[in-house]
Amino acid sequence: MNLRPIAALTLALLFAIGTTENAIATAQPFADMQHSWYRYREAAQYLQAKDILQGYDDGTFRPKETINRAELLKIVFKGRSDVTPVSRRCFSDVSPDEWYAPYVCAAKNRGIVKGYQNGTFKPAEPVNFAEAIKIVLNAYGHEVTESQGSEWYLPYVEELERLEILSKHSYVPWTPLNRERAADLLWRMLRYEDERFIARLSPGCTKAPPVLPPVTLSVGGRDRDFLLTIPKNYKAHDPAPLIVAFHGRTNSNAQVRSYMRLDREIGDSIIAYPAAIKNDNGSYSWANPGDKPQEIRDIAFFDAIVEKLAETYCIDLDRISTVGHSLGAWMANTVACVRGGAVMASATVGGDSVITKCAGPAAALIAHNPKDTLAAFSGAERVRKLRLETNACAWETENTGPATLNCVRHANCAGGNDILWCPHTIDTDEHDGTFYPHTWPRATAAAIGDFFASIE
């Protein structure tokens, strides 16, 4: 993008210098979890240390594979209590000789599972989030009165939300549960039961903030920089939302920090502005040529920023969002998809995304001028379609603010992960009045702040 350089903001709480810090590197418990979200690695490491997870003989965990009913009951009961061998069938399709029989039968004896009307259990059937949540809550003695009808799972969702174990925004109840998300769910429950651990509170909630903030991290053997804004009203024991804002192909992070105006309009959030790698031609990039969708190079940079800031400051880990413009919009949308379930929301202007199966839902504000010639409008339409499908939203819309961006809201999305679609018609540069439909509209920052705050 070719936005005109603007003088950088100078704020008292923004530090121009800082010490080089290594990223807090969560151990990799299994060989194939290199590209997993660091909290999922933390969960797997915790369960592995307690001999609840063992992985496969080749040292892998296969984190993206769906977990089945028998496998889930095994890890739940290995975390909950011992089970005894069985000598007879508790379901017609569960032989006493199968490895999972003691766990399935223990679950039946304790009223945690009932099976199907034909007397089967279907141990190899994939588990969805709703079923897994019900099993885990029942296993730990949480009494929940089930609803009638197709939304029987809502009381279980509400109970997890009430206990602050797992946010309703982070999953769609009827989607299959994979192995790393199953580990995360059990890790959260075990630590809540044993320690009253609240997963959304970052480790930094127990620490005084540093005199100089971290602004450099080592990622993949390379020092990477970012700018950081700390709210004026930041308190060490009051979890703050975190926003990671990505710049485009031709503007630096200092320039986007200035023209995005996020620091002015969103006063309650910690905001990080990563610097992309500069190419030989002077442009910037967030990925290497040929990167696989789930392995985009600087997703690791995003992860490292979140992990380091979560270790240093009191951050609400249920309220992590991304923002971007142009190529930065591509990165912000890509991160929100690949880290769906961990990222609460994204807000972007003038960009598209990697189109792949998202890891989970994330609310989205997608703004794009149909006349934009630097970033095709069709790319934003593809992002909209992908996120509507991921979030299980209705296609019907209703008008919403701000009117200057022509926004409509797709509501009735699972977990309240709504989509704002904003095909704005602002096509002039606010400084010199020239035709520039790729611009960042002045109302955008306030709209982003309102949108993020509306997610409950």
Secondary structure as UniProt FT lines:
FT   TURN            12..13
FT   TURN            31..32
FT   TURN            34..35
FT   HELIX           38..49
FT   TURN            50..51
FT   TURN            57..58
FT   TURN            63..64
FT   HELIX           69..80
FT   TURN            92..93
FT   TURN            96..97
FT   TURN            99..100
FT   HELIX           101..109
FT   TURN            110..111
FT   TURN            117..118
FT   TURN            123..124
FT   HELIX           129..139
FT   TURN            140..141
FT   TURN            150..153
FT   HELIX           154..162
FT   TURN            163..164
FT   HELIX           168..170
FT   TURN            173..174
FT   HELIX           179..195
FT   TURN            199..200
FT   HELIX           203..206
FT   STRAND          216..219
FT   TURN            220..221
FT   STRAND          222..229
FT   TURN            232..233
FT   TURN            236..237
FT   STRAND          240..246
FT   HELIX           253..260
FT   HELIX           262..265
FT   TURN            267..268
FT   STRAND          270..274
FT   STRAND          277..278
FT   TURN            280..281
FT   STRAND          284..285
FT   TURN            289..290
FT   HELIX           293..295
FT   TURN            297..298
FT   HELIX           299..312
FT   STRAND          315..325
FT   HELIX           327..338
FT   TURN            341..342
FT   STRAND          345..349
FT   STRAND          363..367
FT   TURN            370..371
FT   HELIX           377..390
FT   TURN            391..392
FT   STRAND          397..399
FT   HELIX           403..405
FT   STRAND          408..410
FT   HELIX           414..416
FT   STRAND          419..422
FT   TURN            430..432
FT   TURN            437..438
FT   TURN            442..443
FT   HELIX           444..454
//
